[in-house]
Amino acid sequence: MVAVSLASLGVLISILSRSNRVSHSVSLFLLLALFAPTQLPSSAQKGWAGDLLLRLNPITAGEYYLGTVVVDSHSWGDDVSWLFSPLVAAVVFAIAVPVLGARFLRLGPGRTP
């Protein structure tokens, strides 16, 4: 789900950008912003605010879920609530790509976009 959401987000940014430079810059900045919560100290990740931040970010939520299943040997259904934000991100971005792609991309013979 994380891979689908990030790939769809990348395609969506590419559709909305006028150049490759803008697309790459926005994608890199957004990826760094999404990975920032993983660098927080463990004391900042405790409590309701830290838990909410980790659960809302699809990357950290997916990483936490995989960590509990693989490292801590939890069953697949124990922490399934952590997969809510990756699922929502994957569905929203996967639906937005064809909708916005059809709206913003006008390709025809002999024309450049």
Biopython code that builds the backbone (N, CA, C, O; Angstrom):
import numpy as np
from Bio.PDB.StructureBuilder import StructureBuilder

atoms = [
    (1, "MET", "N", (0.810, -1.178, 0.000)),
    (1, "MET", "CA", (0.000, 0.000, 0.000)),
    (1, "MET", "C", (0.864, 1.256, 0.000)),
    (1, "MET", "O", (0.520, 2.252, -0.637)),
    (2, "VAL", "N", (1.968, 1.208, 0.705)),
    (2, "VAL", "CA", (2.855, 2.372, 0.727)),
    (2, "VAL", "C", (3.473, 2.585, -0.652)),
    (2, "VAL", "O", (3.595, 3.720, -1.114)),
    (3, "ALA", "N", (3.860, 1.503, -1.303)),
    (3, "ALA", "CA", (4.447, 1.616, -2.634)),
    (3, "ALA", "C", (3.432, 2.161, -3.642)),
    (3, "ALA", "O", (3.774, 2.997, -4.478)),
    (4, "VAL", "N", (2.200, 1.691, -3.564)),
    (4, "VAL", "CA", (1.158, 2.189, -4.472)),
    (4, "VAL", "C", (0.880, 3.659, -4.220)),
    (4, "VAL", "O", (0.730, 4.433, -5.166)),
    (5, "SER", "N", (0.809, 4.053, -2.954)),
    (5, "SER", "CA", (0.527, 5.457, -2.655)),
    (5, "SER", "C", (1.681, 6.365, -3.086)),
    (5, "SER", "O", (1.439, 7.445, -3.625)),
    (6, "LEU", "N", (2.924, 5.951, -2.861)),
    (6, "LEU", "CA", (4.053, 6.787, -3.273)),
    (6, "LEU", "C", (4.204, 6.845, -4.796)),
    (6, "LEU", "O", (4.541, 7.893, -5.346)),
    (7, "ALA", "N", (3.959, 5.733, -5.470)),
    (7, "ALA", "CA", (4.027, 5.741, -6.930)),
    (7, "ALA", "C", (2.915, 6.611, -7.516)),
    (7, "ALA", "O", (3.152, 7.375, -8.451)),
    (8, "SER", "N", (1.723, 6.500, -6.977)),
    (8, "SER", "CA", (0.613, 7.324, -7.460)),
    (8, "SER", "C", (0.855, 8.801, -7.164)),
    (8, "SER", "O", (0.532, 9.661, -7.983)),
    (9, "LEU", "N", (1.417, 9.092, -6.010)),
    (9, "LEU", "CA", (1.742, 10.472, -5.677)),
    (9, "LEU", "C", (2.800, 11.025, -6.621)),
    (9, "LEU", "O", (2.715, 12.181, -7.035)),
    (10, "GLY", "N", (3.782, 10.225, -6.961)),
    (10, "GLY", "CA", (4.805, 10.654, -7.918)),
    (10, "GLY", "C", (4.237, 10.935, -9.291)),
    (10, "GLY", "O", (4.608, 11.920, -9.929)),
    (11, "VAL", "N", (3.345, 10.082, -9.752)),
    (11, "VAL", "CA", (2.703, 10.309, -11.047)),
    (11, "VAL", "C", (1.826, 11.558, -10.996)),
    (11, "VAL", "O", (1.783, 12.333, -11.952)),
    (12, "LEU", "N", (1.135, 11.748, -9.890)),
    (12, "LEU", "CA", (0.286, 12.917, -9.718)),
    (12, "LEU", "C", (1.113, 14.203, -9.731)),
    (12, "LEU", "O", (0.715, 15.185, -10.358)),
    (13, "ILE", "N", (2.235, 14.208, -9.061)),
    (13, "ILE", "CA", (3.117, 15.382, -9.080)),
    (13, "ILE", "C", (3.650, 15.616, -10.484)),
    (13, "ILE", "O", (3.763, 16.763, -10.918)),
    (14, "SER", "N", (3.975, 14.558, -11.193)),
    (14, "SER", "CA", (4.462, 14.676, -12.566)),
    (14, "SER", "C", (3.401, 15.257, -13.489)),
    (14, "SER", "O", (3.710, 16.052, -14.377)),
    (15, "ILE", "N", (2.160, 14.861, -13.278)),
    (15, "ILE", "CA", (1.070, 15.380, -14.108)),
    (15, "ILE", "C", (0.896, 16.881, -13.895)),
    (15, "ILE", "O", (0.689, 17.633, -14.848)),
    (16, "LEU", "N", (0.981, 17.304, -12.646)),
    (16, "LEU", "CA", (0.718, 18.696, -12.318)),
    (16, "LEU", "C", (1.909, 19.618, -12.553)),
    (16, "LEU", "O", (1.740, 20.837, -12.560)),
    (17, "SER", "N", (3.105, 19.072, -12.743)),
    (17, "SER", "CA", (4.309, 19.886, -12.926)),
    (17, "SER", "C", (4.513, 20.221, -14.388)),
    (17, "SER", "O", (4.133, 19.465, -15.282)),
    (18, "ARG", "N", (5.122, 21.375, -14.609)),
    (18, "ARG", "CA", (5.413, 21.806, -15.969)),
    (18, "ARG", "C", (6.751, 21.268, -16.479)),
    (18, "ARG", "O", (6.959, 21.147, -17.686)),
    (19, "SER", "N", (7.657, 20.945, -15.548)),
    (19, "SER", "CA", (8.969, 20.471, -15.984)),
    (19, "SER", "C", (9.447, 19.350, -15.067)),
    (19, "SER", "O", (8.909, 19.137, -13.981)),
    (20, "ASN", "N", (10.462, 18.650, -15.531)),
    (20, "ASN", "CA", (11.046, 17.580, -14.719)),
    (20, "ASN", "C", (11.732, 18.134, -13.484)),
    (20, "ASN", "O", (11.726, 17.495, -12.432)),
    (21, "ARG", "N", (12.321, 19.309, -13.597)),
    (21, "ARG", "CA", (13.015, 19.918, -12.465)),
    (21, "ARG", "C", (12.035, 20.188, -11.322)),
    (21, "ARG", "O", (12.339, 19.895, -10.166)),
    (22, "VAL", "N", (10.885, 20.733, -11.631)),
    (22, "VAL", "CA", (9.879, 21.002, -10.607)),
    (22, "VAL", "C", (9.359, 19.697, -10.024)),
    (22, "VAL", "O", (9.188, 19.586, -8.810)),
    (23, "SER", "N", (9.111, 18.725, -10.859)),
    (23, "SER", "CA", (8.612, 17.428, -10.401)),
    (23, "SER", "C", (9.598, 16.757, -9.456)),
    (23, "SER", "O", (9.203, 16.257, -8.403)),
    (24, "HIS", "N", (10.857, 16.741, -9.815)),
    (24, "HIS", "CA", (11.865, 16.116, -8.959)),
    (24, "HIS", "C", (12.041, 16.873, -7.647)),
    (24, "HIS", "O", (12.185, 16.259, -6.590)),
    (25, "SER", "N", (12.031, 18.194, -7.711)),
    (25, "SER", "CA", (12.209, 18.999, -6.496)),
    (25, "SER", "C", (11.057, 18.803, -5.524)),
    (25, "SER", "O", (11.278, 18.604, -4.330)),
    (26, "VAL", "N", (9.840, 18.856, -6.024)),
    (26, "VAL", "CA", (8.672, 18.677, -5.161)),
    (26, "VAL", "C", (8.637, 17.264, -4.596)),
    (26, "VAL", "O", (8.338, 17.075, -3.417)),
    (27, "SER", "N", (8.938, 16.274, -5.426)),
    (27, "SER", "CA", (8.927, 14.885, -4.959)),
    (27, "SER", "C", (9.971, 14.639, -3.879)),
    (27, "SER", "O", (9.689, 13.964, -2.889)),
    (28, "LEU", "N", (11.169, 15.177, -4.055)),
    (28, "LEU", "CA", (12.219, 14.995, -3.057)),
    (28, "LEU", "C", (11.855, 15.693, -1.753)),
    (28, "LEU", "O", (12.031, 15.122, -0.677)),
    (29, "PHE", "N", (11.349, 16.927, -1.836)),
    (29, "PHE", "CA", (10.955, 17.649, -0.634)),
    (29, "PHE", "C", (9.840, 16.919, 0.103)),
    (29, "PHE", "O", (9.880, 16.814, 1.328)),
    (30, "LEU", "N", (8.858, 16.418, -0.616)),
    (30, "LEU", "CA", (7.745, 15.697, 0.006)),
    (30, "LEU", "C", (8.202, 14.380, 0.625)),
    (30, "LEU", "O", (7.745, 14.011, 1.707)),
    (31, "LEU", "N", (9.095, 13.676, -0.049)),
    (31, "LEU", "CA", (9.619, 12.428, 0.509)),
    (31, "LEU", "C", (10.397, 12.685, 1.793)),
    (31, "LEU", "O", (10.269, 11.931, 2.757)),
    (32, "LEU", "N", (11.202, 13.743, 1.812)),
    (32, "LEU", "CA", (11.925, 14.083, 3.034)),
    (32, "LEU", "C", (10.970, 14.496, 4.146)),
    (32, "LEU", "O", (11.201, 14.171, 5.311)),
    (33, "ALA", "N", (9.905, 15.206, 3.802)),
    (33, "ALA", "CA", (8.916, 15.609, 4.808)),
    (33, "ALA", "C", (8.180, 14.393, 5.368)),
    (33, "ALA", "O", (7.862, 14.360, 6.557)),
    (34, "LEU", "N", (7.907, 13.398, 4.529)),
    (34, "LEU", "CA", (7.227, 12.198, 5.001)),
    (34, "LEU", "C", (8.135, 11.318, 5.853)),
    (34, "LEU", "O", (7.654, 10.606, 6.734)),
    (35, "PHE", "N", (9.431, 11.359, 5.601)),
    (35, "PHE", "CA", (10.363, 10.559, 6.392)),
    (35, "PHE", "C", (10.823, 11.264, 7.665)),
    (35, "PHE", "O", (11.455, 10.632, 8.511)),
    (36, "ALA", "N", (10.529, 12.540, 7.825)),
    (36, "ALA", "CA", (10.974, 13.307, 8.993)),
    (36, "ALA", "C", (10.492, 12.714, 10.320)),
    (36, "ALA", "O", (11.277, 12.672, 11.267)),
    (37, "PRO", "N", (9.239, 12.253, 10.439)),
    (37, "PRO", "CA", (8.816, 11.699, 11.732)),
    (37, "PRO", "C", (9.595, 10.465, 12.171)),
    (37, "PRO", "O", (9.613, 10.146, 13.360)),
    (38, "THR", "N", (10.229, 9.777, 11.256)),
    (38, "THR", "CA", (11.012, 8.613, 11.657)),
    (38, "THR", "C", (12.286, 9.016, 12.383)),
    (38, "THR", "O", (12.900, 8.187, 13.054)),
    (39, "GLN", "N", (12.693, 10.274, 12.260)),
    (39, "GLN", "CA", (13.912, 10.754, 12.891)),
    (39, "GLN", "C", (13.667, 11.410, 14.244)),
    (39, "GLN", "O", (14.608, 11.873, 14.889)),
    (40, "LEU", "N", (12.412, 11.454, 14.679)),
    (40, "LEU", "CA", (12.105, 12.033, 15.979)),
    (40, "LEU", "C", (12.670, 11.153, 17.089)),
    (40, "LEU", "O", (12.730, 9.933, 16.940)),
    (41, "PRO", "N", (13.080, 11.756, 18.188)),
    (41, "PRO", "CA", (13.536, 10.932, 19.315)),
    (41, "PRO", "C", (12.387, 10.095, 19.861)),
    (41, "PRO", "O", (11.219, 10.444, 19.688)),
    (42, "SER", "N", (12.713, 9.020, 20.502)),
    (42, "SER", "CA", (11.675, 8.103, 20.969)),
    (42, "SER", "C", (10.770, 8.750, 22.011)),
    (42, "SER", "O", (9.609, 8.362, 22.138)),
    (43, "SER", "N", (11.271, 9.715, 22.747)),
    (43, "SER", "CA", (10.414, 10.389, 23.734)),
    (43, "SER", "C", (9.349, 11.237, 23.051)),
    (43, "SER", "O", (8.263, 11.415, 23.601)),
    (44, "ALA", "N", (9.639, 11.767, 21.853)),
    (44, "ALA", "CA", (8.653, 12.568, 21.123)),
    (44, "ALA", "C", (7.599, 11.694, 20.456)),
    (44, "ALA", "O", (6.523, 12.183, 20.112)),
    (45, "GLN", "N", (7.885, 10.427, 20.273)),
    (45, "GLN", "CA", (6.931, 9.525, 19.640)),
    (45, "GLN", "C", (5.955, 8.913, 20.630)),
    (45, "GLN", "O", (5.004, 8.242, 20.231)),
    (46, "LYS", "N", (6.181, 9.135, 21.896)),
    (46, "LYS", "CA", (5.281, 8.617, 22.933)),
    (46, "LYS", "C", (4.168, 9.631, 23.180)),
    (46, "LYS", "O", (4.309, 10.813, 22.864)),
    (47, "GLY", "N", (3.097, 9.171, 23.730)),
    (47, "GLY", "CA", (1.977, 10.061, 24.022)),
    (47, "GLY", "C", (0.998, 10.121, 22.864)),
    (47, "GLY", "O", (1.224, 9.524, 21.811)),
    (48, "TRP", "N", (-0.088, 10.846, 23.068)),
    (48, "TRP", "CA", (-1.155, 10.853, 22.060)),
    (48, "TRP", "C", (-0.757, 11.657, 20.823)),
    (48, "TRP", "O", (-1.143, 11.289, 19.714)),
    (49, "ALA", "N", (0.005, 12.744, 20.978)),
    (49, "ALA", "CA", (0.380, 13.564, 19.822)),
    (49, "ALA", "C", (1.383, 12.822, 18.932)),
    (49, "ALA", "O", (1.256, 12.836, 17.708)),
    (50, "GLY", "N", (2.360, 12.187, 19.536)),
    (50, "GLY", "CA", (3.325, 11.421, 18.756)),
    (50, "GLY", "C", (2.691, 10.223, 18.077)),
    (50, "GLY", "O", (3.015, 9.905, 16.933)),
    (51, "ASP", "N", (1.784, 9.558, 18.782)),
    (51, "ASP", "CA", (1.076, 8.419, 18.202)),
    (51, "ASP", "C", (0.209, 8.857, 17.025)),
    (51, "ASP", "O", (0.148, 8.171, 16.004)),
    (52, "LEU", "N", (-0.457, 9.993, 17.167)),
    (52, "LEU", "CA", (-1.291, 10.512, 16.083)),
    (52, "LEU", "C", (-0.452, 10.875, 14.868)),
    (52, "LEU", "O", (-0.834, 10.576, 13.737)),
    (53, "LEU", "N", (0.702, 11.525, 15.098)),
    (53, "LEU", "CA", (1.590, 11.886, 13.999)),
    (53, "LEU", "C", (2.089, 10.643, 13.266)),
    (53, "LEU", "O", (2.139, 10.624, 12.036)),
    (54, "LEU", "N", (2.454, 9.614, 14.012)),
    (54, "LEU", "CA", (2.938, 8.391, 13.381)),
    (54, "LEU", "C", (1.830, 7.655, 12.639)),
    (54, "LEU", "O", (2.078, 7.067, 11.586)),
    (55, "ARG", "N", (0.619, 7.679, 13.171)),
    (55, "ARG", "CA", (-0.491, 6.985, 12.516)),
    (55, "ARG", "C", (-0.983, 7.705, 11.267)),
    (55, "ARG", "O", (-1.443, 7.052, 10.331)),
    (56, "LEU", "N", (-0.900, 9.028, 11.226)),
    (56, "LEU", "CA", (-1.381, 9.788, 10.069)),
    (56, "LEU", "C", (-0.422, 9.739, 8.886)),
    (56, "LEU", "O", (-0.847, 9.869, 7.738)),
    (57, "ASN", "N", (0.837, 9.557, 9.150)),
    (57, "ASN", "CA", (1.832, 9.484, 8.088)),
    (57, "ASN", "C", (1.834, 8.063, 7.518)),
    (57, "ASN", "O", (2.127, 7.115, 8.247)),
    (58, "PRO", "N", (1.516, 7.896, 6.236)),
    (58, "PRO", "CA", (1.438, 6.534, 5.685)),
    (58, "PRO", "C", (2.757, 5.768, 5.725)),
    (58, "PRO", "O", (2.755, 4.545, 5.868)),
    (59, "ILE", "N", (3.867, 6.461, 5.602)),
    (59, "ILE", "CA", (5.164, 5.775, 5.596)),
    (59, "ILE", "C", (5.505, 5.248, 6.984)),
    (59, "ILE", "O", (5.898, 4.091, 7.127)),
    (60, "THR", "N", (5.358, 6.086, 8.003)),
    (60, "THR", "CA", (5.689, 5.628, 9.354)),
    (60, "THR", "C", (4.692, 4.596, 9.849)),
    (60, "THR", "O", (5.061, 3.689, 10.596)),
    (61, "ALA", "N", (3.427, 4.721, 9.444)),
    (61, "ALA", "CA", (2.432, 3.725, 9.850)),
    (61, "ALA", "C", (2.735, 2.370, 9.224)),
    (61, "ALA", "O", (2.655, 1.343, 9.898)),
    (62, "GLY", "N", (3.080, 2.360, 7.944)),
    (62, "GLY", "CA", (3.447, 1.109, 7.285)),
    (62, "GLY", "C", (4.714, 0.505, 7.855)),
    (62, "GLY", "O", (4.818, -0.712, 8.007)),
    (63, "GLU", "N", (5.688, 1.368, 8.174)),
    (63, "GLU", "CA", (6.933, 0.889, 8.776)),
    (63, "GLU", "C", (6.686, 0.300, 10.165)),
    (63, "GLU", "O", (7.264, -0.728, 10.518)),
    (64, "TYR", "N", (5.836, 0.945, 10.944)),
    (64, "TYR", "CA", (5.531, 0.437, 12.284)),
    (64, "TYR", "C", (4.824, -0.916, 12.197)),
    (64, "TYR", "O", (5.153, -1.843, 12.937)),
    (65, "TYR", "N", (3.855, -1.023, 11.291)),
    (65, "TYR", "CA", (3.113, -2.275, 11.155)),
    (65, "TYR", "C", (4.042, -3.417, 10.750)),
    (65, "TYR", "O", (3.999, -4.497, 11.339)),
    (66, "LEU", "N", (4.875, -3.174, 9.750)),
    (66, "LEU", "CA", (5.805, -4.218, 9.325)),
    (66, "LEU", "C", (6.792, -4.574, 10.425)),
    (66, "LEU", "O", (7.167, -5.736, 10.580)),
    (67, "GLY", "N", (7.213, -3.571, 11.190)),
    (67, "GLY", "CA", (8.122, -3.839, 12.303)),
    (67, "GLY", "C", (7.494, -4.714, 13.366)),
    (67, "GLY", "O", (8.151, -5.599, 13.914)),
    (68, "THR", "N", (6.214, -4.471, 13.665)),
    (68, "THR", "CA", (5.574, -5.303, 14.685)),
    (68, "THR", "C", (5.323, -6.714, 14.185)),
    (68, "THR", "O", (5.386, -7.662, 14.968)),
    (69, "VAL", "N", (5.042, -6.874, 12.909)),
    (69, "VAL", "CA", (4.785, -8.219, 12.379)),
    (69, "VAL", "C", (6.091, -9.003, 12.227)),
    (69, "VAL", "O", (6.172, -10.160, 12.637)),
    (70, "VAL", "N", (7.103, -8.378, 11.643)),
    (70, "VAL", "CA", (8.342, -9.094, 11.342)),
    (70, "VAL", "C", (9.255, -9.204, 12.564)),
    (70, "VAL", "O", (9.740, -10.290, 12.880)),
    (71, "VAL", "N", (9.488, -8.098, 13.244)),
    (71, "VAL", "CA", (10.455, -8.097, 14.344)),
    (71, "VAL", "C", (9.832, -8.617, 15.636)),
    (71, "VAL", "O", (10.411, -9.470, 16.308)),
    (72, "ASP", "N", (8.654, -8.105, 15.981)),
    (72, "ASP", "CA", (8.039, -8.465, 17.259)),
    (72, "ASP", "C", (7.177, -9.719, 17.189)),
    (72, "ASP", "O", (6.633, -10.143, 18.209)),
    (73, "SER", "N", (7.042, -10.313, 16.031)),
    (73, "SER", "CA", (6.286, -11.553, 15.807)),
    (73, "SER", "C", (4.816, -11.451, 16.209)),
    (73, "SER", "O", (4.231, -12.415, 16.703)),
    (74, "HIS", "N", (4.223, -10.268, 15.991)),
    (74, "HIS", "CA", (2.779, -10.152, 16.194)),
    (74, "HIS", "C", (2.069, -10.829, 15.035)),
    (74, "HIS", "O", (2.652, -11.023, 13.968)),
    (75, "SER", "N", (0.827, -11.182, 15.243)),
    (75, "SER", "CA", (0.076, -11.762, 14.125)),
    (75, "SER", "C", (-0.342, -10.631, 13.182)),
    (75, "SER", "O", (-0.267, -9.454, 13.535)),
    (76, "TRP", "N", (-0.785, -11.007, 11.976)),
    (76, "TRP", "CA", (-1.140, -10.028, 10.950)),
    (76, "TRP", "C", (-2.294, -9.131, 11.382)),
    (76, "TRP", "O", (-2.373, -7.988, 10.931)),
    (77, "GLY", "N", (-3.175, -9.603, 12.228)),
    (77, "GLY", "CA", (-4.346, -8.836, 12.604)),
    (77, "GLY", "C", (-4.224, -8.039, 13.882)),
    (77, "GLY", "O", (-5.151, -7.315, 14.243)),
    (78, "ASP", "N", (-3.100, -8.153, 14.581)),
    (78, "ASP", "CA", (-2.961, -7.468, 15.866)),
    (78, "ASP", "C", (-2.980, -5.949, 15.730)),
    (78, "ASP", "O", (-3.728, -5.280, 16.443)),
    (79, "ASP", "N", (-2.192, -5.404, 14.852)),
    (79, "ASP", "CA", (-2.058, -3.953, 14.722)),
    (79, "ASP", "C", (-2.571, -3.464, 13.369)),
    (79, "ASP", "O", (-1.975, -2.571, 12.767)),
    (80, "VAL", "N", (-3.652, -4.033, 12.896)),
    (80, "VAL", "CA", (-4.162, -3.694, 11.573)),
    (80, "VAL", "C", (-4.670, -2.249, 11.497)),
    (80, "VAL", "O", (-4.804, -1.709, 10.399)),
    (81, "SER", "N", (-4.953, -1.620, 12.627)),
    (81, "SER", "CA", (-5.400, -0.230, 12.613)),
    (81, "SER", "C", (-4.310, 0.714, 12.103)),
    (81, "SER", "O", (-4.607, 1.823, 11.660)),
    (82, "TRP", "N", (-3.058, 0.277, 12.164)),
    (82, "TRP", "CA", (-1.975, 1.099, 11.644)),
    (82, "TRP", "C", (-1.984, 1.177, 10.121)),
    (82, "TRP", "O", (-1.315, 2.037, 9.549)),
    (83, "LEU", "N", (-2.720, 0.307, 9.461)),
    (83, "LEU", "CA", (-2.758, 0.309, 7.999)),
    (83, "LEU", "C", (-3.839, 1.219, 7.425)),
    (83, "LEU", "O", (-4.030, 1.250, 6.210)),
    (84, "PHE", "N", (-4.546, 1.957, 8.271)),
    (84, "PHE", "CA", (-5.618, 2.830, 7.783)),
    (84, "PHE", "C", (-5.074, 3.969, 6.918)),
    (84, "PHE", "O", (-5.594, 4.201, 5.826)),
    (85, "SER", "N", (-4.052, 4.679, 7.372)),
    (85, "SER", "CA", (-3.537, 5.807, 6.580)),
    (85, "SER", "C", (-2.830, 5.352, 5.296)),
    (85, "SER", "O", (-2.989, 6.026, 4.278)),
    (86, "PRO", "N", (-2.061, 4.254, 5.274)),
    (86, "PRO", "CA", (-1.535, 3.806, 3.986)),
    (86, "PRO", "C", (-2.636, 3.384, 3.014)),
    (86, "PRO", "O", (-2.519, 3.608, 1.809)),
    (87, "LEU", "N", (-3.703, 2.777, 3.530)),
    (87, "LEU", "CA", (-4.814, 2.378, 2.664)),
    (87, "LEU", "C", (-5.527, 3.595, 2.097)),
    (87, "LEU", "O", (-5.824, 3.634, 0.903)),
    (88, "VAL", "N", (-5.803, 4.578, 2.925)),
    (88, "VAL", "CA", (-6.478, 5.792, 2.450)),
    (88, "VAL", "C", (-5.608, 6.524, 1.440)),
    (88, "VAL", "O", (-6.112, 6.975, 0.411)),
    (89, "ALA", "N", (-4.319, 6.651, 1.707)),
    (89, "ALA", "CA", (-3.419, 7.324, 0.773)),
    (89, "ALA", "C", (-3.352, 6.594, -0.560)),
    (89, "ALA", "O", (-3.371, 7.229, -1.615)),
    (90, "ALA", "N", (-3.274, 5.269, -0.526)),
    (90, "ALA", "CA", (-3.210, 4.501, -1.769)),
    (90, "ALA", "C", (-4.484, 4.664, -2.582)),
    (90, "ALA", "O", (-4.418, 4.838, -3.799)),
    (91, "VAL", "N", (-5.630, 4.611, -1.942)),
    (91, "VAL", "CA", (-6.903, 4.733, -2.659)),
    (91, "VAL", "C", (-7.080, 6.143, -3.214)),
    (91, "VAL", "O", (-7.453, 6.312, -4.375)),
    (92, "VAL", "N", (-6.815, 7.151, -2.394)),
    (92, "VAL", "CA", (-7.016, 8.535, -2.834)),
    (92, "VAL", "C", (-6.089, 8.887, -3.997)),
    (92, "VAL", "O", (-6.540, 9.445, -4.997)),
    (93, "PHE", "N", (-4.813, 8.571, -3.878)),
    (93, "PHE", "CA", (-3.879, 8.926, -4.944)),
    (93, "PHE", "C", (-4.100, 8.080, -6.195)),
    (93, "PHE", "O", (-3.942, 8.579, -7.309)),
    (94, "ALA", "N", (-4.460, 6.819, -6.030)),
    (94, "ALA", "CA", (-4.714, 5.974, -7.206)),
    (94, "ALA", "C", (-5.963, 6.421, -7.957)),
    (94, "ALA", "O", (-6.033, 6.257, -9.175)),
    (95, "ILE", "N", (-6.936, 6.976, -7.268)),
    (95, "ILE", "CA", (-8.126, 7.501, -7.937)),
    (95, "ILE", "C", (-7.839, 8.873, -8.543)),
    (95, "ILE", "O", (-8.360, 9.203, -9.608)),
    (96, "ALA", "N", (-7.010, 9.672, -7.868)),
    (96, "ALA", "CA", (-6.721, 11.023, -8.346)),
    (96, "ALA", "C", (-5.892, 11.029, -9.629)),
    (96, "ALA", "O", (-6.020, 11.947, -10.439)),
    (97, "VAL", "N", (-5.053, 10.026, -9.822)),
    (97, "VAL", "CA", (-4.193, 10.006, -11.007)),
    (97, "VAL", "C", (-4.995, 9.944, -12.303)),
    (97, "VAL", "O", (-4.772, 10.796, -13.162)),
    (98, "PRO", "N", (-5.913, 8.998, -12.507)),
    (98, "PRO", "CA", (-6.641, 9.008, -13.771)),
    (98, "PRO", "C", (-7.591, 10.204, -13.910)),
    (98, "PRO", "O", (-7.805, 10.711, -15.011)),
    (99, "VAL", "N", (-8.153, 10.644, -12.787)),
    (99, "VAL", "CA", (-9.075, 11.779, -12.863)),
    (99, "VAL", "C", (-8.332, 13.049, -13.265)),
    (99, "VAL", "O", (-8.744, 13.739, -14.198)),
    (100, "LEU", "N", (-7.247, 13.360, -12.574)),
    (100, "LEU", "CA", (-6.492, 14.562, -12.900)),
    (100, "LEU", "C", (-5.675, 14.392, -14.172)),
    (100, "LEU", "O", (-5.433, 15.365, -14.887)),
    (101, "GLY", "N", (-5.250, 13.171, -14.462)),
    (101, "GLY", "CA", (-4.516, 12.931, -15.697)),
    (101, "GLY", "C", (-5.368, 13.210, -16.910)),
    (101, "GLY", "O", (-4.891, 13.805, -17.877)),
    (102, "ALA", "N", (-6.606, 12.798, -16.881)),
    (102, "ALA", "CA", (-7.507, 13.063, -18.007)),
    (102, "ALA", "C", (-7.830, 14.540, -18.117)),
    (102, "ALA", "O", (-8.098, 15.043, -19.208)),
    (103, "ARG", "N", (-7.806, 15.229, -17.001)),
    (103, "ARG", "CA", (-8.144, 16.653, -17.011)),
    (103, "ARG", "C", (-6.978, 17.534, -17.453)),
    (103, "ARG", "O", (-7.183, 18.502, -18.185)),
    (104, "PHE", "N", (-5.753, 17.213, -17.019)),
    (104, "PHE", "CA", (-4.614, 18.078, -17.286)),
    (104, "PHE", "C", (-3.785, 17.681, -18.495)),
    (104, "PHE", "O", (-3.103, 18.527, -19.073)),
    (105, "LEU", "N", (-3.827, 16.427, -18.889)),
    (105, "LEU", "CA", (-3.037, 15.985, -20.032)),
    (105, "LEU", "C", (-3.901, 15.966, -21.277)),
    (105, "LEU", "O", (-4.887, 15.233, -21.350)),
    (106, "ARG", "N", (-3.536, 16.752, -22.227)),
    (106, "ARG", "CA", (-4.224, 16.767, -23.515)),
    (106, "ARG", "C", (-3.200, 16.414, -24.582)),
    (106, "ARG", "O", (-2.404, 17.255, -25.000)),
    (107, "LEU", "N", (-3.229, 15.192, -25.006)),
    (107, "LEU", "CA", (-2.286, 14.729, -26.003)),
    (107, "LEU", "C", (-3.011, 14.520, -27.329)),
    (107, "LEU", "O", (-4.097, 13.942, -27.378)),
    (108, "GLY", "N", (-2.405, 14.987, -28.367)),
    (108, "GLY", "CA", (-2.984, 14.818, -29.697)),
    (108, "GLY", "C", (-1.880, 14.707, -30.712)),
    (108, "GLY", "O", (-0.723, 14.987, -30.400)),
    (109, "PRO", "N", (-2.207, 14.306, -31.916)),
    (109, "PRO", "CA", (-1.178, 14.146, -32.940)),
    (109, "PRO", "C", (-0.625, 15.518, -33.370)),
    (109, "PRO", "O", (-1.379, 16.437, -33.690)),
    (110, "GLY", "N", (0.697, 15.622, -33.367)),
    (110, "GLY", "CA", (1.345, 16.819, -33.841)),
    (110, "GLY", "C", (1.355, 17.971, -32.863)),
    (110, "GLY", "O", (1.823, 19.056, -33.208)),
    (111, "ARG", "N", (0.860, 17.779, -31.666)),
    (111, "ARG", "CA", (0.836, 18.846, -30.670)),
    (111, "ARG", "C", (1.732, 18.476, -29.510)),
    (111, "ARG", "O", (1.905, 17.302, -29.183)),
    (112, "THR", "N", (2.290, 19.483, -28.904)),
    (112, "THR", "CA", (3.041, 19.240, -27.681)),
    (112, "THR", "C", (2.241, 19.791, -26.510)),
    (112, "THR", "O", (1.578, 20.820, -26.643)),
    (113, "PRO", "N", (2.296, 19.121, -25.366)),
    (113, "PRO", "CA", (1.485, 19.586, -24.238)),
    (113, "PRO", "C", (1.977, 20.906, -23.688)),
    (113, "PRO", "O", (1.400, 21.431, -22.736)),
]
sb = StructureBuilder()
sb.init_structure("model")
sb.init_model(0)
sb.init_chain("A")
sb.init_seg("    ")
for serial, (resi, resn, name, xyz) in enumerate(atoms, 1):
    if name == "N":
        sb.init_residue(resn, " ", resi, " ")
    sb.init_atom(name, np.array(xyz, "f"), 0.0, 1.0, " ", f" {name:<3s}", serial, name[0])
structure = sb.get_structure()
